[in-house]
Amino acid sequence: MSPTPSDTEARREIRNDLVSGALCLALSAGLATVHFGQSGRLHEATGREPGPALLPEILLLLLAIAGAGLLFRGLRGNRDAGTEPMDMRAALTSAAPPLLALLLLASLLPLRSVIGAGLAFALVGAGLAVLAGRGEKVSILRTAALGGAIAAGFQAVFSHALSVPL
């Protein structure tokens, strides 16, 4: 096998960078709009001590930087490779896994109120694990079970051991 990636693999990597970068930037912009539009105890004047209100802002900044980096790498790779314009069908196929992950995460709160936090975390964790492990040579059932167990374990640690309400 050649250590040099094939043209198809290089195009797929460039397309994935472009789609992932654009999704990260869109997500950080949307979340920033919601975050800065809220009022309440995290957003009141805190003087010199920003406290817990600073963490979401740092995470939003890091998400935007990661998205810009991916987008830049994809644009540079597209320019250097001299590839033809992106196929929209392929771009939508590349966008499907991250969008599905967002839908799974968005389903967590409604599921939690219907079936309980532990089971909701386990189901969403199993779904995310299967999504992340697609294409690997591991059983889907094993991947789902491991993802569900890890998510349920985290939920148990936070809820019971640390007494953090989820």
Phi, psi and omega in degrees: 000138182281137177288344179278127180294147178290166180299321179295317179295319179296317178297318180296319179296317178297315180297317179297320177297315181297314182292314180296318179298315179296319179294319178297317179295317179295318180295316180294323178293316179295315179293325177295320178299315179293315183298311184283346176276351181277155171237165180139191188295330179284343186247004177283161180299126182243011180070226182274349183258101182288334177060215185290347180289342182282330184299312178299326180291321177294317180295321177296319178296315179297321177296318179294319178295317178297317179297316179296321178297315178296317180296317178298314180298319178294318179294318178295318178295322178295319179292315182293323182281340181062035182283160177288168181305152184293136175283122184296325179296318178293323179295318178294324177295321178290330182279343185299311181299314178295324178293322177295322177297319177297320178296319177299315179294322178292334180282351184298312183294314177297321178296320181301320181285338181270313187246357180100154186294315184300312181290323179296315178297319180296316181293315179293320177298319177296317179297317179294322178295317178296319179296316180288330184268004181298143181087349177276164182264044179240146180301137179297320179296320179294318179298314180297316180297317180293316178298317178296319180294319179295315180296317178295324177297315177299317180298317179296317180298312181292317184287314189262313184283319183260353180055041176262117181290131179247000000 
